[in-house]
Amino acid sequence: MNRLINKLPIYERNSKVFQELMKAEELELDKIELDIEDLKKQLFIDTATWGLDLYEKELKIPIDLSKDLEERRGVIRSKWRGTGKVDKYLIKRVVDAYTNGNVDVSFNGKIVIKFTGIYGIPTNLNDVYKSLEDVSPAHLDIIYEFMYLYIKDIHEVMTIEELENTTLDKFAF
């Protein structure tokens, strides 16, 4: 209330009527400021929440509310990045939208995508498939390579008992 009351002439600052009016106005202004801050968040894919629907409609992406916000953001970023000349850099930009840059892309008559930042198959691989289907040439096959953690790879540095008591995130990059 002080920020509005202080803008009044001195003789009105002590008035109970003006104090109540300013209190009510300040509450409304606070709500408007929160709405403005929330609206600013919707302008950026990485902070958007309810605004993701608008991005999806604009990019003609089916809205799937069963996906979490990060998965939806990945699809939007991928679709947004997936325009231009199709080369390994474009393919990498599209897949990076889902993997935060943990992928290598190469060509050997086929498009080879190697996931380098996680073990196993990424949870949103179906979204990667769909996005690459939209941007890659139909005549090129896409090969996906995944990393797996094998016991033989850690056998020399760990016993089975130690391995049983270790979480997989210890081996993440």
Secondary structure, DSSP 4 states (H G I P E B T S, - for coil): -HHHHTTS-HHHHT-HHHHHHHHHHHHHHHHHHHHHHHHHHTTSTTT-STTHHHHHHHTTPPP-TTS-HHHHHHHHHHHHH--SS-SHHHHHHHHHHHHTT-EEEEESSSEEEEEEEEES--TTHHHHHHHHHHHS-TTS-EEEEEE---HHHHTTT--HHHHHT--GGGG--
